[in-house]
Amino acid sequence: MEIKEKIPLAEYTSWMIGGEADFFCLPESIDDVKEGILWANQNQQPVTFFGGGTNVLVSDKGIRGLVICLRRFSGIESKEENGNLQVTALAGTAKSELLKMFLKAKLAPALFLAGLPGDVGGGVVMNAGVAESFVPREFFEIVDWVEVLRYQDDKFTTARLNKSQIVWEYRHSHGWQPGVIVRVGMSWPLIQDHTVLDQVRSANKLRLSKQPLDMPSCGSVFRNPAGGKAAQLIDSCGLKGFRIGDAEVSLKHANFIVNRGAAKAMDVWAVIEHVQKTVKKYSAVELQTEVVRLGEW
Ligand SMILES: Cc1cc2nc3c(=O)[nH]c(=O)nc-3n(C[C@H](O)[C@H](O)[C@H](O)COP(=O)(O)OP(=O)(O)OC[C@H]3O[C@@H](n4cnc5c(N)ncnc54)[C@H](O)[C@@H]3O)c2cc1C
């Protein structure tokens, strides 16, 4: 596997923003992932993992060390067992591939997965989910186990953690660290719903009408505060259309910040801070970011 130098990360993020990675690789197998980690260790470089790059804000100064981008580390299989569809996916498998599996079997998880970009591993890290009252609607509901690769004391180990060993929170999971998620086991009862494809189509149509999916973004920037909606709070402060450089609070959905073409990470961050300050002033709510900041700030 080639370890490249000075790779611009913007093209690996859905915001299309970010400086260079000092070093960068795209593993396709578990051996490649290990090779990257070993290389970084031998060369005393820190490691940052990327999934689909759909929930990260990468600094304009880039990321020091080695970025291991997992999007080619993909593969998925399924079988029917004990009345369930059991699916195993490598971390870099696109959620859309997982969606296809559940859709083919006419099972309910297809519905929430249809709203989620990025990879399976990133879905576990973020406990990705949708606001609608679908069942299931978050990753933790379909995950059975997670395999984590660790490199400690000069050796690799792989730990398989059951769902109950992981702490699942709103748009975040922990308890599986340290390490990198390499494989995920998921399942859902084989109770067919023949309307699932129609439901996916209507949910997609609704999403298209409400979200600026034609512009680079990272989806919702802020977590919904307890009992409220971040988008409503931002909108009520008149912030739709607020812009610094090419980073703009979307006119279509107030919890999205879109890149109008040449936005810098600093512009996005300045918009985020302005939104936080304004919302706090008018409603006393302190909005927390959902997006993960990576690199040198
Ligand atoms: C248009 C749009 C709509 C969106 N809508 C939603 C939505 O409705 N609901 C929702 O929850 N999210 C939504 N998102 C956000 C995003 O898609 C999810 O959070 C997604 O699960 C992130 O997955 P990813 O593979 O892109 O992760 P990345 O953005 O690549 O990474 C996220 C974090 O996980 C870490 N990471 C990634 N993979 C691994 C791994 N294998 N092991 C260890 N660490 C890892 C990264 O270092 C980073 O810290 C949306 C994004 C966009 C662009």
The ligand as a Tripos MOL2 file, in Angstrom:
@<TRIPOS>MOLECULE
LIG
   53    58     1     0     0
SMALL
NO_CHARGES

@<TRIPOS>ATOM
      1 C1        -25.9040   15.6290    3.7960 C.3       1 LIG1
      2 C2        -25.6200   14.9920    5.1100 C.ar      1 LIG1
      3 C3        -26.6730   14.5340    5.8890 C.ar      1 LIG1
      4 C4        -26.4170   13.9310    7.1250 C.ar      1 LIG1
      5 N1        -27.4860   13.4740    7.8600 N.ar      1 LIG1
      6 C5        -27.2500   12.8370    9.0330 C.ar      1 LIG1
      7 C6        -28.3430   12.3290    9.8020 C.ar      1 LIG1
      8 O1        -29.5090   12.4270    9.4360 O.2       1 LIG1
      9 N2        -28.0500   11.7120   10.9850 N.ar      1 LIG1
     10 C7        -26.7610   11.5580   11.4290 C.ar      1 LIG1
     11 O2        -26.5690   10.9550   12.4970 O.2       1 LIG1
     12 N3        -25.7230   12.0440   10.7190 N.ar      1 LIG1
     13 C8        -25.9320   12.6700    9.5480 C.ar      1 LIG1
     14 N4        -24.8680   13.1730    8.8410 N.ar      1 LIG1
     15 C9        -23.5070   13.1160    9.4270 C.3       1 LIG1
     16 C10       -22.6960   11.8880    9.0580 C.3       1 LIG1
     17 O3        -23.1080   11.3560    7.8260 O.3       1 LIG1
     18 C11       -22.7520   10.7820   10.1120 C.3       1 LIG1
     19 O4        -22.2960   11.2220   11.3710 O.3       1 LIG1
     20 C12       -21.9190    9.5680    9.6810 C.3       1 LIG1
     21 O5        -22.2370    8.4820   10.4880 O.3       1 LIG1
     22 C13       -20.4130    9.8130    9.7220 C.3       1 LIG1
     23 O6        -19.7880    8.7080    9.0820 O.3       1 LIG1
     24 P1        -18.4320    8.8770    8.2850 P.3       1 LIG1
     25 O7        -18.0200    7.5330    7.8190 O.co2     1 LIG1
     26 O8        -18.5420    9.9310    7.2560 O.co2     1 LIG1
     27 O9        -17.4860    9.3500    9.4630 O.3       1 LIG1
     28 P2        -16.3070   10.4370    9.3920 P.3       1 LIG1
     29 O10       -16.9190   11.7840    9.1910 O.co2     1 LIG1
     30 O11       -15.2660   10.0210    8.4260 O.co2     1 LIG1
     31 O12       -15.7060   10.3310   10.8650 O.3       1 LIG1
     32 C14       -16.4280   10.7320   11.9990 C.3       1 LIG1
     33 C15       -15.5560   10.4540   13.2440 C.3       1 LIG1
     34 O13       -15.3840    9.0480   13.3880 O.3       1 LIG1
     35 C16       -14.0080    8.6790   13.3570 C.3       1 LIG1
     36 N5        -13.9830    7.3990   12.6330 N.ar      1 LIG1
     37 C17       -14.5190    7.1340   11.4090 C.ar      1 LIG1
     38 N6        -14.4030    5.8170   11.1240 N.ar      1 LIG1
     39 C18       -13.7750    5.2460   12.1900 C.ar      1 LIG1
     40 C19       -13.3910    3.9190   12.5100 C.ar      1 LIG1
     41 N7        -13.6210    2.8920   11.6650 N.pl3     1 LIG1
     42 N8        -12.7890    3.6760   13.7070 N.ar      1 LIG1
     43 C20       -12.5630    4.6830   14.5810 C.ar      1 LIG1
     44 N9        -12.9050    5.9720   14.3300 N.ar      1 LIG1
     45 C21       -13.5010    6.2460   13.1490 C.ar      1 LIG1
     46 C22       -13.2910    9.8240   12.6600 C.3       1 LIG1
     47 O14       -11.9580    9.9380   13.1010 O.3       1 LIG1
     48 C23       -14.1400   11.0210   13.1290 C.3       1 LIG1
     49 O15       -13.7360   11.3990   14.4240 O.3       1 LIG1
     50 C24       -25.0780   13.7830    7.5960 C.ar      1 LIG1
     51 C25       -24.0300   14.2400    6.7940 C.ar      1 LIG1
     52 C26       -24.2840   14.8360    5.5730 C.ar      1 LIG1
     53 C27       -23.1350   15.2880    4.7240 C.3       1 LIG1
@<TRIPOS>BOND
     1     1     2 1
     2     2     3 ar
     3     2    52 ar
     4     3     4 ar
     5     4     5 ar
     6     4    50 ar
     7     5     6 ar
     8     6     7 ar
     9     6    13 1
    10     7     8 2
    11     7     9 ar
    12     9    10 ar
    13    10    11 2
    14    10    12 ar
    15    12    13 ar
    16    13    14 ar
    17    14    15 1
    18    14    50 ar
    19    15    16 1
    20    16    17 1
    21    16    18 1
    22    18    19 1
    23    18    20 1
    24    20    21 1
    25    20    22 1
    26    22    23 1
    27    23    24 1
    28    24    25 2
    29    24    26 1
    30    24    27 1
    31    27    28 1
    32    28    29 2
    33    28    30 1
    34    28    31 1
    35    31    32 1
    36    32    33 1
    37    33    34 1
    38    33    48 1
    39    34    35 1
    40    35    36 1
    41    35    46 1
    42    36    37 ar
    43    36    45 ar
    44    37    38 ar
    45    38    39 ar
    46    39    40 ar
    47    39    45 ar
    48    40    41 1
    49    40    42 ar
    50    42    43 ar
    51    43    44 ar
    52    44    45 ar
    53    46    47 1
    54    46    48 1
    55    48    49 1
    56    50    51 ar
    57    51    52 ar
    58    52    53 1
@<TRIPOS>SUBSTRUCTURE
     1 LIG1         1 GROUP 0 **** ****
